[in-house]
Amino acid sequence: MDQALPDDPSAARPEGQAPEGRASFGFRDVPAAEKAGLVREVFASVAPRYDLMNDLMSGGVHRLWKNAMVDVVNPRPGEKLLDVAGGTGDIAFRLLDRQGERPDVTVCDINPAMLEVGRDRAVDRGLLHGLTWATGDAEHLPFPDRSFDAYTIAFGLRNVTDIDQALRDAHRVLKPGGRFYCLEFSKVTSAPVGRVYDAYSERALPFFGKVIARDAESYRYLHESIRRFPPQRELAARMRAAGFENVSWRDMSLGVVALHQGWRI
C-alpha cells in the first residue's frame, strides 16, 4: 500500500548525513568533490557484469521490482521520459516497450562505461528509434527546464554526492504535472528479516563481486551505500523539500526496496 507523507516534512531530519563539505562513500566520509570520481571508478569496473550481478544478488527479483516501477509509471505514447543513472538500459527498455507508439526515452548516466553497455544492448535488441543516450550528472542534468513528462531513477540516487540537489534538479527538468519515480534500496520493515538481509548483503555482495566481477571492493561499497541511504520517510520528506507534491512510497519485499513518487505541480 502506498504511504503518504505527513503534513510536516520538516519533522524528519537526515540520519547519518555526512558533515558539511563531505559526502558518504560507503561507510566512509570523503571530500564531496571526490565522490563523483570514486563512484565513476566503481561503475566503470562493474559495468560489463552489472546486469548479471543484479540477477545473482537478488535471485532475479530485481526484474520484478523494475517491472512494478514501470507499471506505476504507465508511460503514454508521445510522452518525453527521462531515465537517470540507467546506463545499461534496464529501465529504459521497459519504458520503451510499454510506451508503444511514438516512444521518446532519454537515458542519462554520468558513467560512459555504463552507457556503452546500454548502447550495445540496444543495438543487439534492434532498439534504434525513440531512444537517446546522454552523459550527465544527476545533480546538474544537461537538459532545459520543464523538458520531461516523467523522470525515473532506479538504484542510482544513493550514488549521487548531494541527494537534495539531485532531487531539486529532477524537479527542475519536469514539466508541470510531471511525475518523479525513485526505486531504491530502503529500510526493511521487519526487524528479523532486516537482520538476515543485512548479514546476507554484507557477505554476499563482496563474495559475488570477487568471484563474478573480480572486484570485491566495489560491491562492498554498494552494500555500504545501501546501509547509509535514507529510510522511506526521510527520503519522502526530502522530496517534499525539493518541491514535489503528493509524495508517497510503496514498500516492496518488506521494504528491501521502496518506490517513491511525487509530482511537480
DAKASUL-V412214 format. One record per residue. N is the residue number from 0. RES is the residue in one letter. PSI is psi as a letter, one per 40 degrees, with the letter a starting at -180 (* if undefined). BURIAL is # if it has 16 or more other ideal C-beta (glycine too) atoms within 10 Angstrom, else .. D_LAST is the distance of its C-alpha to the last C-alpha in Angstrom with 2 decimals. Layout:
n=N res=RES psi=PSI burial=BURIAL d_last=D_LAST
n=N res=RES psi=PSI burial=BURIAL d_last=D_LAST
This chain:
n=0 res=M psi=h burial=. d_last=23.12
n=1 res=D psi=i burial=. d_last=19.51
n=2 res=Q psi=h burial=. d_last=19.37
n=3 res=A psi=i burial=. d_last=16.61
n=4 res=L psi=h burial=# d_last=16.39
n=5 res=P psi=i burial=. d_last=18.22
n=6 res=D psi=d burial=. d_last=16.76
n=7 res=D psi=g burial=. d_last=18.47
n=8 res=P psi=e burial=# d_last=17.47
n=9 res=S psi=e burial=. d_last=19.88
n=10 res=A psi=d burial=. d_last=22.65
n=11 res=A psi=h burial=# d_last=22.55
n=12 res=R psi=i burial=. d_last=24.32
n=13 res=P psi=h burial=. d_last=25.01
n=14 res=E psi=h burial=. d_last=28.38
n=15 res=G psi=e burial=. d_last=30.75
n=16 res=Q psi=i burial=# d_last=28.67
n=17 res=A psi=i burial=# d_last=30.93
n=18 res=P psi=i burial=. d_last=32.27
n=19 res=E psi=h burial=. d_last=30.87
n=20 res=G psi=e burial=. d_last=31.81
n=21 res=R psi=i burial=# d_last=32.37
n=22 res=A psi=i burial=# d_last=30.52
n=23 res=S psi=h burial=# d_last=31.47
n=24 res=F psi=g burial=# d_last=33.35
n=25 res=G psi=b burial=# d_last=34.38
n=26 res=F psi=e burial=. d_last=36.30
n=27 res=R psi=i burial=. d_last=37.09
n=28 res=D psi=h burial=# d_last=35.33
n=29 res=V psi=i burial=# d_last=35.77
n=30 res=P psi=h burial=. d_last=35.01
n=31 res=A psi=d burial=# d_last=31.33
n=32 res=A psi=e burial=. d_last=32.47
n=33 res=E psi=e burial=. d_last=34.51
n=34 res=K psi=d burial=# d_last=32.11
n=35 res=A psi=d burial=# d_last=30.59
n=36 res=G psi=d burial=. d_last=34.16
n=37 res=L psi=d burial=# d_last=35.31
n=38 res=V psi=d burial=# d_last=32.52
n=39 res=R psi=d burial=# d_last=33.28
n=40 res=E psi=d burial=. d_last=36.90
n=41 res=V psi=d burial=# d_last=36.11
n=42 res=F psi=d burial=# d_last=34.23
n=43 res=A psi=d burial=. d_last=36.74
n=44 res=S psi=d burial=# d_last=39.37
n=45 res=V psi=e burial=# d_last=37.80
n=46 res=A psi=d burial=# d_last=36.17
n=47 res=P psi=d burial=. d_last=39.14
n=48 res=R psi=e burial=# d_last=39.21
n=49 res=Y psi=d burial=# d_last=35.63
n=50 res=D psi=d burial=# d_last=34.96
n=51 res=L psi=d burial=. d_last=38.44
n=52 res=M psi=d burial=# d_last=37.92
n=53 res=N psi=d burial=# d_last=34.68
n=54 res=D psi=d burial=. d_last=36.74
n=55 res=L psi=d burial=# d_last=39.55
n=56 res=M psi=d burial=# d_last=37.62
n=57 res=S psi=e burial=. d_last=35.49
n=58 res=G psi=f burial=. d_last=38.11
n=59 res=G psi=e burial=. d_last=35.78
n=60 res=V psi=d burial=. d_last=33.16
n=61 res=H psi=d burial=# d_last=30.54
n=62 res=R psi=d burial=. d_last=30.60
n=63 res=L psi=d burial=. d_last=29.60
n=64 res=W psi=d burial=# d_last=26.73
n=65 res=K psi=d burial=# d_last=25.44
n=66 res=N psi=d burial=. d_last=26.02
n=67 res=A psi=d burial=. d_last=24.06
n=68 res=M psi=d burial=# d_last=21.07
n=69 res=V psi=d burial=# d_last=21.26
n=70 res=D psi=d burial=. d_last=21.73
n=71 res=V psi=d burial=. d_last=18.37
n=72 res=V psi=d burial=# d_last=16.65
n=73 res=N psi=g burial=. d_last=18.58
n=74 res=P psi=i burial=# d_last=18.13
n=75 res=R psi=i burial=. d_last=18.80
n=76 res=P psi=h burial=. d_last=21.26
n=77 res=G psi=e burial=. d_last=20.13
n=78 res=E psi=i burial=# d_last=16.87
n=79 res=K psi=h burial=# d_last=16.93
n=80 res=L psi=i burial=# d_last=17.10
n=81 res=L psi=h burial=# d_last=17.76
n=82 res=D psi=h burial=# d_last=19.99
n=83 res=V psi=i burial=# d_last=20.72
n=84 res=A psi=f burial=# d_last=24.06
n=85 res=G psi=f burial=# d_last=25.24
n=86 res=G psi=d burial=# d_last=28.27
n=87 res=T psi=e burial=# d_last=30.60
n=88 res=G psi=e burial=# d_last=28.33
n=89 res=D psi=d burial=# d_last=28.28
n=90 res=I psi=d burial=# d_last=24.60
n=91 res=A psi=d burial=# d_last=24.48
n=92 res=F psi=d burial=# d_last=27.49
n=93 res=R psi=d burial=# d_last=26.03
n=94 res=L psi=d burial=# d_last=22.82
n=95 res=L psi=d burial=# d_last=25.13
n=96 res=D psi=d burial=. d_last=27.35
n=97 res=R psi=d burial=# d_last=24.66
n=98 res=Q psi=d burial=# d_last=22.95
n=99 res=G psi=b burial=. d_last=26.32
n=100 res=E psi=i burial=. d_last=26.35
n=101 res=R psi=f burial=. d_last=24.86
n=102 res=P psi=i burial=# d_last=23.94
n=103 res=D psi=g burial=# d_last=22.02
n=104 res=V psi=h burial=# d_last=21.83
n=105 res=T psi=h burial=# d_last=22.06
n=106 res=V psi=h burial=# d_last=23.65
n=107 res=C psi=h burial=# d_last=23.46
n=108 res=D psi=i burial=# d_last=25.92
n=109 res=I psi=e burial=# d_last=27.71
n=110 res=N psi=h burial=# d_last=30.98
n=111 res=P psi=d burial=. d_last=33.03
n=112 res=A psi=d burial=# d_last=35.24
n=113 res=M psi=d burial=# d_last=32.48
n=114 res=L psi=d burial=# d_last=31.30
n=115 res=E psi=d burial=# d_last=34.94
n=116 res=V psi=d burial=# d_last=35.22
n=117 res=G psi=d burial=# d_last=32.14
n=118 res=R psi=d burial=# d_last=33.45
n=119 res=D psi=d burial=. d_last=36.83
n=120 res=R psi=d burial=# d_last=35.45
n=121 res=A psi=d burial=# d_last=33.51
n=122 res=V psi=d burial=. d_last=36.74
n=123 res=D psi=d burial=. d_last=38.74
n=124 res=R psi=e burial=. d_last=36.44
n=125 res=G psi=f burial=. d_last=36.52
n=126 res=L psi=g burial=# d_last=32.77
n=127 res=L psi=e burial=. d_last=33.11
n=128 res=H psi=i burial=. d_last=30.41
n=129 res=G psi=e burial=# d_last=26.64
n=130 res=L psi=h burial=# d_last=26.65
n=131 res=T psi=i burial=. d_last=26.21
n=132 res=W psi=h burial=# d_last=27.30
n=133 res=A psi=h burial=. d_last=26.29
n=134 res=T psi=h burial=. d_last=27.57
n=135 res=G psi=i burial=# d_last=25.09
n=136 res=D psi=h burial=# d_last=24.07
n=137 res=A psi=d burial=# d_last=20.86
n=138 res=E psi=d burial=# d_last=20.64
n=139 res=H psi=g burial=. d_last=20.96
n=140 res=L psi=i burial=# d_last=19.95
n=141 res=P psi=f burial=. d_last=21.91
n=142 res=F psi=i burial=# d_last=19.12
n=143 res=P psi=i burial=. d_last=17.44
n=144 res=D psi=i burial=. d_last=13.92
n=145 res=R psi=f burial=. d_last=11.38
n=146 res=S psi=d burial=# d_last=14.17
n=147 res=F psi=i burial=# d_last=13.25
n=148 res=D psi=d burial=# d_last=11.70
n=149 res=A psi=i burial=# d_last=12.60
n=150 res=Y psi=h burial=# d_last=14.18
n=151 res=T psi=i burial=# d_last=17.05
n=152 res=I psi=h burial=# d_last=19.49
n=153 res=A psi=h burial=# d_last=22.52
n=154 res=F psi=f burial=# d_last=25.04
n=155 res=G psi=d burial=# d_last=24.15
n=156 res=L psi=d burial=# d_last=21.94
n=157 res=R psi=e burial=# d_last=25.04
n=158 res=N psi=e burial=# d_last=26.89
n=159 res=V psi=i burial=# d_last=24.83
n=160 res=T psi=d burial=# d_last=26.29
n=161 res=D psi=g burial=# d_last=23.28
n=162 res=I psi=d burial=# d_last=20.73
n=163 res=D psi=d burial=. d_last=18.41
n=164 res=Q psi=d burial=. d_last=18.62
n=165 res=A psi=d burial=# d_last=17.98
n=166 res=L psi=d burial=# d_last=14.75
n=167 res=R psi=d burial=# d_last=13.69
n=168 res=D psi=d burial=# d_last=14.82
n=169 res=A psi=d burial=# d_last=13.06
n=170 res=H psi=d burial=# d_last=9.69
n=171 res=R psi=d burial=# d_last=11.37
n=172 res=V psi=e burial=# d_last=12.57
n=173 res=L psi=i burial=# d_last=9.60
n=174 res=K psi=i burial=. d_last=8.46
n=175 res=P psi=h burial=. d_last=5.16
n=176 res=G psi=e burial=. d_last=5.17
n=177 res=G psi=i burial=# d_last=7.45
n=178 res=R psi=i burial=# d_last=9.20
n=179 res=F psi=h burial=# d_last=11.31
n=180 res=Y psi=h burial=# d_last=14.75
n=181 res=C psi=h burial=# d_last=17.58
n=182 res=L psi=h burial=# d_last=21.06
n=183 res=E psi=i burial=# d_last=23.43
n=184 res=F psi=i burial=# d_last=26.64
n=185 res=S psi=a burial=# d_last=26.16
n=186 res=K psi=h burial=# d_last=28.25
n=187 res=V psi=h burial=# d_last=30.71
n=188 res=T psi=e burial=. d_last=30.67
n=189 res=S psi=h burial=. d_last=34.44
n=190 res=A psi=d burial=. d_last=36.71
n=191 res=P psi=d burial=. d_last=39.63
n=192 res=V psi=d burial=. d_last=37.54
n=193 res=G psi=d burial=. d_last=35.86
n=194 res=R psi=d burial=. d_last=39.30
n=195 res=V psi=d burial=. d_last=40.43
n=196 res=Y psi=d burial=# d_last=37.31
n=197 res=D psi=d burial=. d_last=37.61
n=198 res=A psi=d burial=. d_last=41.30
n=199 res=Y psi=d burial=. d_last=40.76
n=200 res=S psi=d burial=# d_last=38.11
n=201 res=E psi=d burial=. d_last=40.15
n=202 res=R psi=d burial=. d_last=43.21
n=203 res=A psi=d burial=. d_last=42.09
n=204 res=L psi=d burial=# d_last=39.59
n=205 res=P psi=d burial=# d_last=42.16
n=206 res=F psi=d burial=. d_last=44.89
n=207 res=F psi=d burial=# d_last=43.16
n=208 res=G psi=d burial=# d_last=42.07
n=209 res=K psi=d burial=. d_last=45.70
n=210 res=V psi=d burial=. d_last=47.19
n=211 res=I psi=d burial=. d_last=44.75
n=212 res=A psi=e burial=# d_last=42.89
n=213 res=R psi=f burial=. d_last=45.74
n=214 res=D psi=g burial=# d_last=43.36
n=215 res=A psi=d burial=. d_last=43.34
n=216 res=E psi=d burial=. d_last=41.79
n=217 res=S psi=d burial=# d_last=38.56
n=218 res=Y psi=d burial=# d_last=38.06
n=219 res=R psi=d burial=# d_last=39.05
n=220 res=Y psi=d burial=# d_last=36.19
n=221 res=L psi=d burial=# d_last=33.77
n=222 res=H psi=d burial=# d_last=35.05
n=223 res=E psi=d burial=# d_last=34.74
n=224 res=S psi=d burial=# d_last=31.17
n=225 res=I psi=d burial=# d_last=30.24
n=226 res=R psi=d burial=# d_last=31.98
n=227 res=R psi=e burial=# d_last=30.18
n=228 res=F psi=i burial=# d_last=26.60
n=229 res=P psi=i burial=# d_last=24.57
n=230 res=P psi=i burial=. d_last=24.67
n=231 res=Q psi=d burial=# d_last=21.88
n=232 res=R psi=d burial=# d_last=20.93
n=233 res=E psi=d burial=# d_last=21.07
n=234 res=L psi=d burial=# d_last=18.89
n=235 res=A psi=d burial=# d_last=16.20
n=236 res=A psi=d burial=# d_last=16.58
n=237 res=R psi=d burial=# d_last=16.39
n=238 res=M psi=d burial=# d_last=13.11
n=239 res=R psi=d burial=# d_last=11.71
n=240 res=A psi=d burial=. d_last=13.67
n=241 res=A psi=e burial=# d_last=12.17
n=242 res=G psi=e burial=# d_last=8.67
n=243 res=F psi=i burial=# d_last=7.44
n=244 res=E psi=i burial=. d_last=6.71
n=245 res=N psi=f burial=. d_last=9.10
n=246 res=V psi=h burial=# d_last=11.46
n=247 res=S psi=i burial=# d_last=14.79
n=248 res=W psi=i burial=# d_last=17.83
n=249 res=R psi=h burial=# d_last=20.82
n=250 res=D psi=i burial=# d_last=24.25
n=251 res=M psi=i burial=# d_last=26.62
n=252 res=S psi=f burial=# d_last=30.36
n=253 res=L psi=f burial=. d_last=30.38
n=254 res=G psi=e burial=# d_last=27.79
n=255 res=V psi=d burial=# d_last=29.54
n=256 res=V psi=i burial=# d_last=26.15
n=257 res=A psi=i burial=# d_last=22.68
n=258 res=L psi=h burial=# d_last=19.65
n=259 res=H psi=i burial=# d_last=16.45
n=260 res=Q psi=i burial=# d_last=13.02
n=261 res=G psi=i burial=# d_last=9.44
n=262 res=W psi=i burial=# d_last=5.97
n=263 res=R psi=h burial=# d_last=3.79
n=264 res=I psi=* burial=. d_last=0.00
